[in-house]
């Protein structure tokens, strides 16, 4: 009887693990850091992080936040289907002169539920 219970427990555990592994969204970014380089004050501060859902379940990005109010991220509203690509737009306030070192956090149902993206560079006065 004990052997039967152990066999059933193993079967259920393996079956559950296999079912969970079959339905997983995975987010893969083209790059996790965008370097603005040296840009002039008042320049276009919009940049795009491109990604692909390399999993086999729809990817749902629930939230995207920034480490500072000077950076405004925008996430896709619709689920990204397996094999499809999407974008996260980031707009940095280029009226602020100085170094750019910010983190954009992406929250989703992906295997790696929280992903930290970086933007960097320097805003300089117009010459």
Secondary structure by P-SEA (a helix, b strand, c coil): caaaaaaaaaaaaaaaaaaaaabbbbbbbccccccccccccccccbbbbbbbccccccccccccccccccbbbbbbcccccccbbbbbbbbcccccccbbbbbbbbbccccccbbbbbbbbbbbccc
